[in-house]
Amino acid sequence: MVDWYAEHANADFRDDVARAVGATPERVVPGHATPALIGAVAAAFVRPGDTVFVPEVTDGLHARVSAAHGAAVQQVALRGLELDLADGR
């Protein structure tokens, strides 16, 4: 029997990643590409009316996905590897 469901097909991958980073397999969420993972995170955490801060130096996907979930998007500068939240535009 062929099992087409990704959660079963990714079991070995999740086990290997969990072992490598010291986590449990339940905490590993594989995705088919970055856009799929960004969409999944937005669907889980972004609600209409939320404010989402995104760095100016991005491809825009984070902003588009957040806006599609009803968030107000504010672009901010990066200072090193941190978002400058005081810079919200």
mmCIF file of the C-alpha atoms, coordinates in Angstrom:
data_MODEL
# 
_entry.id   MODEL 
# 
loop_
_atom_site.group_PDB 
_atom_site.id 
_atom_site.type_symbol 
_atom_site.label_atom_id 
_atom_site.label_alt_id 
_atom_site.label_comp_id 
_atom_site.label_asym_id 
_atom_site.label_entity_id 
_atom_site.label_seq_id 
_atom_site.pdbx_PDB_ins_code 
_atom_site.Cartn_x 
_atom_site.Cartn_y 
_atom_site.Cartn_z 
_atom_site.occupancy 
_atom_site.B_iso_or_equiv 
_atom_site.pdbx_formal_charge 
_atom_site.auth_seq_id 
_atom_site.auth_comp_id 
_atom_site.auth_asym_id 
_atom_site.auth_atom_id 
_atom_site.pdbx_PDB_model_num 
ATOM 1  C CA . MET A 1 1  ? 0.000  0.000  0.000  1.00 0.00 ? 1  MET A CA 1 
ATOM 2  C CA . VAL A 1 2  ? 1.276  3.451  -0.891 1.00 0.00 ? 2  VAL A CA 1 
ATOM 3  C CA . ASP A 1 3  ? 0.939  6.140  1.777  1.00 0.00 ? 3  ASP A CA 1 
ATOM 4  C CA . TRP A 1 4  ? 0.628  9.557  0.146  1.00 0.00 ? 4  TRP A CA 1 
ATOM 5  C CA . TYR A 1 5  ? 0.250  11.578 3.331  1.00 0.00 ? 5  TYR A CA 1 
ATOM 6  C CA . ALA A 1 6  ? 3.305  13.728 3.968  1.00 0.00 ? 6  ALA A CA 1 
ATOM 7  C CA . GLU A 1 7  ? 3.178  13.408 7.753  1.00 0.00 ? 7  GLU A CA 1 
ATOM 8  C CA . HIS A 1 8  ? 3.886  9.683  7.405  1.00 0.00 ? 8  HIS A CA 1 
ATOM 9  C CA . ALA A 1 9  ? 6.413  10.056 4.608  1.00 0.00 ? 9  ALA A CA 1 
ATOM 10 C CA . ASN A 1 10 ? 8.387  12.588 6.673  1.00 0.00 ? 10 ASN A CA 1 
ATOM 11 C CA . ALA A 1 11 ? 8.602  10.493 9.851  1.00 0.00 ? 11 ALA A CA 1 
ATOM 12 C CA . ASP A 1 12 ? 12.239 9.456  9.329  1.00 0.00 ? 12 ASP A CA 1 
ATOM 13 C CA . PHE A 1 13 ? 13.212 13.003 8.403  1.00 0.00 ? 13 PHE A CA 1 
ATOM 14 C CA . ARG A 1 14 ? 11.501 14.415 11.505 1.00 0.00 ? 14 ARG A CA 1 
ATOM 15 C CA . ASP A 1 15 ? 13.192 11.798 13.707 1.00 0.00 ? 15 ASP A CA 1 
ATOM 16 C CA . ASP A 1 16 ? 16.618 12.591 12.230 1.00 0.00 ? 16 ASP A CA 1 
ATOM 17 C CA . VAL A 1 17 ? 16.222 16.377 12.563 1.00 0.00 ? 17 VAL A CA 1 
ATOM 18 C CA . ALA A 1 18 ? 14.864 16.078 16.095 1.00 0.00 ? 18 ALA A CA 1 
ATOM 19 C CA . ARG A 1 19 ? 17.790 13.923 17.139 1.00 0.00 ? 19 ARG A CA 1 
ATOM 20 C CA . ALA A 1 20 ? 20.270 16.342 15.527 1.00 0.00 ? 20 ALA A CA 1 
ATOM 21 C CA . VAL A 1 21 ? 18.894 19.423 17.309 1.00 0.00 ? 21 VAL A CA 1 
ATOM 22 C CA . GLY A 1 22 ? 17.887 17.813 20.604 1.00 0.00 ? 22 GLY A CA 1 
ATOM 23 C CA . ALA A 1 23 ? 14.129 18.105 20.136 1.00 0.00 ? 23 ALA A CA 1 
ATOM 24 C CA . THR A 1 24 ? 11.237 15.695 19.842 1.00 0.00 ? 24 THR A CA 1 
ATOM 25 C CA . PRO A 1 25 ? 9.859  14.759 16.410 1.00 0.00 ? 25 PRO A CA 1 
ATOM 26 C CA . GLU A 1 26 ? 6.554  16.445 17.288 1.00 0.00 ? 26 GLU A CA 1 
ATOM 27 C CA . ARG A 1 27 ? 8.388  19.794 17.335 1.00 0.00 ? 27 ARG A CA 1 
ATOM 28 C CA . VAL A 1 28 ? 9.784  19.394 13.809 1.00 0.00 ? 28 VAL A CA 1 
ATOM 29 C CA . VAL A 1 29 ? 7.546  20.779 11.052 1.00 0.00 ? 29 VAL A CA 1 
ATOM 30 C CA . PRO A 1 30 ? 8.803  19.938 7.584  1.00 0.00 ? 30 PRO A CA 1 
ATOM 31 C CA . GLY A 1 31 ? 7.577  21.948 4.634  1.00 0.00 ? 31 GLY A CA 1 
ATOM 32 C CA . HIS A 1 32 ? 7.831  21.674 0.888  1.00 0.00 ? 32 HIS A CA 1 
ATOM 33 C CA . ALA A 1 33 ? 9.280  25.169 0.524  1.00 0.00 ? 33 ALA A CA 1 
ATOM 34 C CA . THR A 1 34 ? 9.744  28.382 2.456  1.00 0.00 ? 34 THR A CA 1 
ATOM 35 C CA . PRO A 1 35 ? 6.473  29.917 1.187  1.00 0.00 ? 35 PRO A CA 1 
ATOM 36 C CA . ALA A 1 36 ? 4.520  26.940 2.521  1.00 0.00 ? 36 ALA A CA 1 
ATOM 37 C CA . LEU A 1 37 ? 6.088  27.326 5.959  1.00 0.00 ? 37 LEU A CA 1 
ATOM 38 C CA . ILE A 1 38 ? 5.549  31.097 6.014  1.00 0.00 ? 38 ILE A CA 1 
ATOM 39 C CA . GLY A 1 39 ? 1.908  30.521 5.114  1.00 0.00 ? 39 GLY A CA 1 
ATOM 40 C CA . ALA A 1 40 ? 1.494  27.873 7.811  1.00 0.00 ? 40 ALA A CA 1 
ATOM 41 C CA . VAL A 1 41 ? 2.993  30.128 10.492 1.00 0.00 ? 41 VAL A CA 1 
ATOM 42 C CA . ALA A 1 42 ? 0.795  33.043 9.411  1.00 0.00 ? 42 ALA A CA 1 
ATOM 43 C CA . ALA A 1 43 ? -2.312 30.859 9.432  1.00 0.00 ? 43 ALA A CA 1 
ATOM 44 C CA . ALA A 1 44 ? -1.492 29.686 12.939 1.00 0.00 ? 44 ALA A CA 1 
ATOM 45 C CA . PHE A 1 45 ? -0.515 32.994 14.525 1.00 0.00 ? 45 PHE A CA 1 
ATOM 46 C CA . VAL A 1 46 ? -1.648 36.040 12.510 1.00 0.00 ? 46 VAL A CA 1 
ATOM 47 C CA . ARG A 1 47 ? -5.153 37.338 13.156 1.00 0.00 ? 47 ARG A CA 1 
ATOM 48 C CA . PRO A 1 48 ? -7.049 40.215 11.534 1.00 0.00 ? 48 PRO A CA 1 
ATOM 49 C CA . GLY A 1 49 ? -5.997 43.459 13.183 1.00 0.00 ? 49 GLY A CA 1 
ATOM 50 C CA . ASP A 1 50 ? -2.597 42.158 14.346 1.00 0.00 ? 50 ASP A CA 1 
ATOM 51 C CA . THR A 1 51 ? 0.465  44.229 13.552 1.00 0.00 ? 51 THR A CA 1 
ATOM 52 C CA . VAL A 1 52 ? 3.285  42.341 11.860 1.00 0.00 ? 52 VAL A CA 1 
ATOM 53 C CA . PHE A 1 53 ? 6.749  43.869 11.599 1.00 0.00 ? 53 PHE A CA 1 
ATOM 54 C CA . VAL A 1 54 ? 8.835  42.780 8.611  1.00 0.00 ? 54 VAL A CA 1 
ATOM 55 C CA . PRO A 1 55 ? 12.348 43.826 7.660  1.00 0.00 ? 55 PRO A CA 1 
ATOM 56 C CA . GLU A 1 56 ? 12.769 46.185 4.714  1.00 0.00 ? 56 GLU A CA 1 
ATOM 57 C CA . VAL A 1 57 ? 15.279 43.785 3.196  1.00 0.00 ? 57 VAL A CA 1 
ATOM 58 C CA . THR A 1 58 ? 12.996 40.904 2.312  1.00 0.00 ? 58 THR A CA 1 
ATOM 59 C CA . ASP A 1 59 ? 11.377 39.596 -0.837 1.00 0.00 ? 59 ASP A CA 1 
ATOM 60 C CA . GLY A 1 60 ? 7.968  40.795 0.343  1.00 0.00 ? 60 GLY A CA 1 
ATOM 61 C CA . LEU A 1 61 ? 6.416  37.375 0.904  1.00 0.00 ? 61 LEU A CA 1 
ATOM 62 C CA . HIS A 1 62 ? 6.172  37.867 4.676  1.00 0.00 ? 62 HIS A CA 1 
ATOM 63 C CA . ALA A 1 63 ? 4.322  41.155 4.175  1.00 0.00 ? 63 ALA A CA 1 
ATOM 64 C CA . ARG A 1 64 ? 1.952  39.780 1.511  1.00 0.00 ? 64 ARG A CA 1 
ATOM 65 C CA . VAL A 1 65 ? 1.053  36.680 3.504  1.00 0.00 ? 65 VAL A CA 1 
ATOM 66 C CA . SER A 1 66 ? 0.549  38.676 6.717  1.00 0.00 ? 66 SER A CA 1 
ATOM 67 C CA . ALA A 1 67 ? -1.655 41.208 4.918  1.00 0.00 ? 67 ALA A CA 1 
ATOM 68 C CA . ALA A 1 68 ? -3.671 38.376 3.376  1.00 0.00 ? 68 ALA A CA 1 
ATOM 69 C CA . HIS A 1 69 ? -4.428 37.183 6.921  1.00 0.00 ? 69 HIS A CA 1 
ATOM 70 C CA . GLY A 1 70 ? -5.694 40.648 7.842  1.00 0.00 ? 70 GLY A CA 1 
ATOM 71 C CA . ALA A 1 71 ? -2.639 42.053 9.579  1.00 0.00 ? 71 ALA A CA 1 
ATOM 72 C CA . ALA A 1 72 ? -1.388 45.612 9.430  1.00 0.00 ? 72 ALA A CA 1 
ATOM 73 C CA . VAL A 1 73 ? 2.152  45.329 8.083  1.00 0.00 ? 73 VAL A CA 1 
ATOM 74 C CA . GLN A 1 74 ? 4.929  47.684 9.147  1.00 0.00 ? 74 GLN A CA 1 
ATOM 75 C CA . GLN A 1 75 ? 8.309  47.562 7.479  1.00 0.00 ? 75 GLN A CA 1 
ATOM 76 C CA . VAL A 1 76 ? 11.259 48.252 9.761  1.00 0.00 ? 76 VAL A CA 1 
ATOM 77 C CA . ALA A 1 77 ? 14.989 48.607 9.344  1.00 0.00 ? 77 ALA A CA 1 
ATOM 78 C CA . LEU A 1 78 ? 17.430 45.933 10.372 1.00 0.00 ? 78 LEU A CA 1 
ATOM 79 C CA . ARG A 1 79 ? 20.128 46.846 12.870 1.00 0.00 ? 79 ARG A CA 1 
ATOM 80 C CA . GLY A 1 80 ? 22.551 43.981 12.620 1.00 0.00 ? 80 GLY A CA 1 
ATOM 81 C CA . LEU A 1 81 ? 20.339 40.909 12.892 1.00 0.00 ? 81 LEU A CA 1 
ATOM 82 C CA . GLU A 1 82 ? 17.598 42.624 14.918 1.00 0.00 ? 82 GLU A CA 1 
ATOM 83 C CA . LEU A 1 83 ? 14.482 44.467 13.824 1.00 0.00 ? 83 LEU A CA 1 
ATOM 84 C CA . ASP A 1 84 ? 14.456 48.156 14.776 1.00 0.00 ? 84 ASP A CA 1 
ATOM 85 C CA . LEU A 1 85 ? 10.855 48.297 16.030 1.00 0.00 ? 85 LEU A CA 1 
ATOM 86 C CA . ALA A 1 86 ? 11.162 52.011 16.807 1.00 0.00 ? 86 ALA A CA 1 
ATOM 87 C CA . ASP A 1 87 ? 11.588 52.511 13.039 1.00 0.00 ? 87 ASP A CA 1 
ATOM 88 C CA . GLY A 1 88 ? 8.080  51.179 12.155 1.00 0.00 ? 88 GLY A CA 1 
ATOM 89 C CA . ARG A 1 89 ? 6.763  52.826 8.991  1.00 0.00 ? 89 ARG A CA 1 
# 
